[in-house]
Amino acid sequence: MSALRFGAEPGRVTRWVILGSVGIVFMVPIVAMLEFTLRVGQPAKGVQTYGFAHYLALFSPLNESTYDVLFQGIVNSLTICVITVAIVLVLLLPTMILVELKFPHLRRVLEFVCIIPITIPSIVLVVGFVPVYSIVARIFGSSPWTLAFAVGVIVLPYAYRPIAANLASVDVVILSEASRSLGAGWLSVLGRVILPNLRRGIFASCFITIAVVLGEYTIASFLSRNTFQTALVLLQHTDPYVAVIFAVVALVFAFFLLLLIGRLGSTRRDRTSS
């Protein structure tokens, strides 16, 4: 027992050392950005003054017109997030389940199609999207939400992998056949058996999709759409402090999503072990 306990301690120490190192690497730029946003004026005699003046300026009526573009970009990005997540849930998820149940020989083909966008630089994809969006603009208009069609292609590799990993850990074929043998219809099998077992992969896919959409800049910039990232770039020229404040908020939000994904994974493992 003492030997096992002694052997477990180095593994625990190593885990905490790795987590601490990763945390430090992640926190250093955030702390530097926070320090920048707290600066007030120029250093006097080598001493920098700090305060919350830039944070309070966010609520000043005098700056409402300056931040209108930013807040509109945030609304546009959130709208794109909702539509892109809907594309993942309505198109990608049912397709993956159908391939797993009925056409397992097409699993590699679907994986290849979903992984392709990550192998192509975004700038190359944009060149292909430009003539396509001339048609999209004539049909749906040039509203920023139409970017969801292009971003839906970009997020395919990130949305596919969590669901695929969850599908690999659950034998949906046996579960569906057992449910069907007990008299359940396909809608009941999907809603009561398959989807609950894929909850972790679905949540992870949605969270990663949101993080990717909020960080997407290239497509929105070349297609001249106002999103969160393009608005930050424009605001940086007039008020770099506020741009950095919102950049920190976006980083913290993305980090929170990653922690939530990890929490869902640990909860799933605890339920399985129990």
C-alpha positions as CSV (number, residue, x, y, z in Angstrom):
1,M,0.0,0.0,0.0
2,S,2.8,2.4,0.9
3,A,4.5,1.6,-2.4
4,L,1.3,2.4,-4.4
5,R,0.9,5.6,-2.4
6,F,4.5,6.5,-3.1
7,G,4.1,5.8,-6.7
8,A,0.9,7.9,-7.0
9,E,2.5,11.0,-5.5
10,P,4.9,11.7,-8.4
11,G,2.1,11.3,-10.9
12,R,0.0,13.9,-9.0
13,V,2.9,16.2,-8.7
14,T,3.7,15.9,-12.4
15,R,0.0,16.6,-13.2
16,W,0.0,19.8,-11.1
17,V,3.3,20.9,-12.5
18,I,2.0,20.6,-16.1
19,L,-1.3,22.3,-15.2
20,G,0.5,25.1,-13.4
21,S,2.9,25.6,-16.3
22,V,0.1,25.7,-18.8
23,G,-1.8,28.1,-16.5
24,I,1.1,30.5,-16.3
25,V,1.7,30.5,-20.0
26,F,-2.0,31.2,-20.5
27,M,-2.3,33.9,-17.8
28,V,0.9,35.9,-18.7
29,P,-0.7,37.6,-21.8
30,I,-4.0,38.1,-20.0
31,V,-2.3,39.7,-17.0
32,A,-0.3,41.9,-19.4
33,M,-3.4,43.0,-21.2
34,L,-5.2,43.8,-17.9
35,E,-2.2,45.8,-16.8
36,F,-2.4,47.8,-20.0
37,T,-6.1,48.5,-19.6
38,L,-5.5,49.9,-16.1
39,R,-3.0,52.5,-17.2
40,V,-4.0,56.1,-16.7
41,G,-2.0,58.7,-18.6
42,Q,1.7,58.6,-19.3
43,P,4.3,57.6,-16.7
44,A,5.4,60.5,-14.5
45,K,9.0,60.3,-13.4
46,G,9.1,56.6,-14.3
47,V,6.0,55.8,-12.2
48,Q,2.9,54.5,-14.0
49,T,-0.5,55.5,-12.6
50,Y,-3.3,52.9,-12.6
51,G,-7.1,53.2,-12.3
52,F,-10.4,52.1,-13.8
53,A,-11.0,55.2,-16.0
54,H,-11.1,53.2,-19.2
55,Y,-13.6,50.7,-17.7
56,L,-15.8,53.6,-16.6
57,A,-15.6,55.2,-20.0
58,L,-17.5,52.2,-21.4
59,F,-20.6,53.6,-19.7
60,S,-20.1,57.2,-20.6
61,P,-22.9,58.7,-22.9
62,L,-20.2,60.7,-24.7
63,N,-18.7,57.5,-26.1
64,E,-21.9,55.8,-27.2
65,S,-21.4,56.7,-30.9
66,T,-17.8,55.4,-30.7
67,Y,-18.8,52.0,-29.3
68,D,-21.9,51.5,-31.5
69,V,-19.9,49.7,-34.1
70,L,-18.4,47.4,-31.5
71,F,-21.7,46.5,-29.8
72,Q,-23.3,46.0,-33.2
73,G,-20.4,43.7,-34.1
74,I,-21.0,41.7,-30.9
75,V,-24.7,41.3,-31.7
76,N,-23.8,40.2,-35.2
77,S,-21.2,37.6,-33.9
78,L,-23.7,36.2,-31.4
79,T,-26.3,35.9,-34.2
80,I,-23.8,34.1,-36.4
81,C,-23.0,31.8,-33.4
82,V,-26.7,30.9,-33.0
83,I,-27.1,30.1,-36.7
84,T,-23.8,28.2,-37.0
85,V,-24.6,26.1,-33.9
86,A,-28.0,25.4,-35.6
87,I,-26.2,24.3,-38.7
88,V,-24.1,21.9,-36.7
89,L,-27.1,20.5,-34.8
90,V,-29.5,20.3,-37.8
91,L,-27.0,19.1,-40.6
92,L,-23.8,17.7,-39.1
93,L,-25.2,15.8,-36.1
94,P,-28.0,13.9,-37.9
95,T,-25.6,13.1,-40.8
96,M,-23.0,11.6,-38.4
97,I,-25.7,9.5,-36.6
98,L,-27.2,8.3,-39.9
99,V,-23.8,7.3,-41.2
100,E,-23.0,5.5,-38.0
101,L,-26.3,3.6,-38.0
102,K,-26.9,2.9,-41.7
103,F,-23.8,3.6,-43.7
104,P,-20.7,2.8,-41.6
105,H,-18.6,2.3,-44.8
106,L,-19.0,6.1,-45.4
107,R,-17.5,7.0,-42.1
108,R,-14.1,7.7,-43.5
109,V,-15.5,9.7,-46.4
110,L,-17.5,11.9,-44.0
111,E,-14.4,12.4,-41.8
112,F,-12.4,13.4,-44.8
113,V,-14.9,15.9,-46.0
114,C,-15.2,17.5,-42.5
115,I,-11.5,17.7,-41.9
116,I,-10.7,19.3,-45.3
117,P,-11.4,22.9,-44.2
118,I,-8.6,22.8,-41.5
119,T,-6.0,21.9,-44.2
120,I,-6.9,24.9,-46.3
121,P,-5.8,28.4,-45.2
122,S,-8.7,30.8,-44.5
123,I,-7.4,33.3,-47.1
124,V,-7.7,30.6,-49.8
125,L,-11.2,29.7,-48.6
126,V,-12.2,33.4,-48.7
127,V,-11.1,33.6,-52.4
128,G,-13.5,30.9,-53.1
129,F,-16.3,32.4,-51.0
130,V,-16.2,35.8,-52.7
131,P,-17.9,34.7,-56.0
132,V,-20.3,32.5,-54.0
133,Y,-21.3,35.4,-51.8
134,S,-22.2,37.5,-54.7
135,I,-25.0,35.0,-55.3
136,V,-25.8,34.8,-51.6
137,A,-26.1,38.6,-51.4
138,R,-28.6,38.6,-54.2
139,I,-30.7,35.9,-52.5
140,F,-30.5,36.8,-48.8
141,G,-29.0,40.3,-48.9
142,S,-25.6,41.4,-47.5
143,S,-26.6,41.1,-43.8
144,P,-23.8,39.9,-41.5
145,W,-25.7,36.8,-40.4
146,T,-25.1,35.3,-43.9
147,L,-21.5,34.7,-42.8
148,A,-22.8,31.7,-40.9
149,F,-22.9,29.8,-44.2
150,A,-19.1,30.3,-44.6
151,V,-18.2,30.0,-41.0
152,G,-20.2,26.7,-40.9
153,V,-17.6,25.3,-43.3
154,I,-14.7,26.6,-41.2
155,V,-16.0,25.1,-38.0
156,L,-16.6,21.6,-39.5
157,P,-13.4,20.1,-38.3
158,Y,-13.8,21.5,-34.7
159,A,-17.5,20.5,-34.5
160,Y,-16.9,17.0,-36.0
161,R,-14.2,15.8,-33.7
162,P,-16.0,15.9,-30.3
163,I,-19.1,14.2,-31.7
164,A,-17.0,11.6,-33.5
165,A,-15.1,10.8,-30.3
166,N,-18.3,10.5,-28.4
167,L,-19.8,8.2,-31.1
168,A,-16.7,6.0,-30.9
169,S,-17.2,5.5,-27.2
170,V,-21.0,4.6,-27.5
171,D,-22.3,1.6,-29.5
172,V,-25.2,3.4,-30.9
173,V,-26.0,0.5,-33.3
174,I,-26.6,-1.9,-30.4
175,L,-28.6,0.7,-28.4
176,S,-30.8,1.6,-31.4
177,E,-31.4,-2.1,-32.2
178,A,-32.3,-2.9,-28.6
179,S,-34.7,0.0,-28.4
180,R,-36.3,-0.9,-31.7
181,S,-36.7,-4.5,-30.5
182,L,-38.6,-3.2,-27.5
183,G,-41.1,-1.3,-29.8
184,A,-39.6,2.2,-29.8
185,G,-39.9,4.3,-32.9
186,W,-37.0,6.0,-34.6
187,L,-37.8,9.4,-33.0
188,S,-37.9,7.9,-29.6
189,V,-34.6,6.1,-30.2
190,L,-33.0,9.3,-31.3
191,G,-34.5,11.5,-28.6
192,R,-34.4,9.2,-25.6
193,V,-31.5,6.9,-26.3
194,I,-28.9,8.2,-28.8
195,L,-28.9,12.0,-28.1
196,P,-28.6,11.6,-24.2
197,N,-25.6,9.4,-24.7
198,L,-24.0,12.0,-27.0
199,R,-24.7,14.9,-24.7
200,R,-21.1,15.5,-23.9
201,G,-19.9,15.5,-27.5
202,I,-22.8,17.7,-28.6
203,F,-22.1,20.3,-25.8
204,A,-18.4,20.3,-26.6
205,S,-19.0,20.7,-30.3
206,C,-21.4,23.7,-29.7
207,F,-19.0,25.4,-27.2
208,I,-16.0,25.0,-29.6
209,T,-18.1,26.3,-32.4
210,I,-19.0,29.4,-30.4
211,A,-15.4,30.0,-29.6
212,V,-14.3,29.7,-33.2
213,V,-17.0,32.0,-34.4
214,L,-16.2,34.7,-31.9
215,G,-12.5,34.6,-33.0
216,E,-13.1,34.5,-36.7
217,Y,-11.7,37.6,-38.5
218,T,-10.4,36.7,-42.0
219,I,-13.7,35.9,-43.7
220,A,-15.6,38.8,-42.1
221,S,-12.8,41.2,-43.0
222,F,-12.5,40.2,-46.7
223,L,-16.3,40.1,-47.1
224,S,-16.6,43.5,-45.4
225,R,-19.0,42.4,-42.6
226,N,-19.1,43.9,-39.2
227,T,-18.4,41.3,-36.5
228,F,-16.8,41.3,-33.1
229,Q,-13.2,40.9,-34.4
230,T,-13.5,43.4,-37.2
231,A,-15.0,45.9,-34.8
232,L,-12.1,45.4,-32.4
233,V,-9.6,46.2,-35.1
234,L,-11.5,49.4,-36.1
235,L,-11.9,50.4,-32.4
236,Q,-8.2,49.8,-31.8
237,H,-7.3,52.8,-34.0
238,T,-9.4,55.2,-31.9
239,D,-9.4,53.6,-28.4
240,P,-6.9,50.8,-28.0
241,Y,-7.7,50.4,-24.2
242,V,-11.3,49.5,-24.8
243,A,-10.3,47.2,-27.7
244,V,-8.0,45.3,-25.3
245,I,-10.7,45.2,-22.6
246,F,-13.1,43.4,-24.9
247,A,-10.3,41.2,-26.2
248,V,-9.6,40.1,-22.6
249,V,-13.3,39.4,-22.1
250,A,-13.3,37.2,-25.2
251,L,-10.3,35.3,-24.0
252,V,-11.7,34.7,-20.6
253,F,-15.0,33.6,-22.1
254,A,-13.2,31.1,-24.4
255,F,-11.2,29.8,-21.4
256,F,-14.5,29.4,-19.5
257,L,-15.9,27.3,-22.3
258,L,-12.9,25.1,-22.3
259,L,-13.2,24.6,-18.6
260,L,-16.9,23.8,-19.0
261,I,-16.0,21.2,-21.6
262,G,-13.5,19.6,-19.3
263,R,-16.1,19.7,-16.5
264,L,-18.6,17.9,-18.6
265,G,-16.0,15.3,-19.5
266,S,-15.0,14.7,-15.8
267,T,-18.7,14.5,-14.8
268,R,-19.3,11.9,-17.5
269,R,-16.3,9.8,-16.3
270,D,-17.5,10.0,-12.7
271,R,-21.0,8.7,-13.7
272,T,-19.4,5.9,-15.7
273,S,-17.1,4.8,-12.9
274,S,-20.0,4.9,-10.3
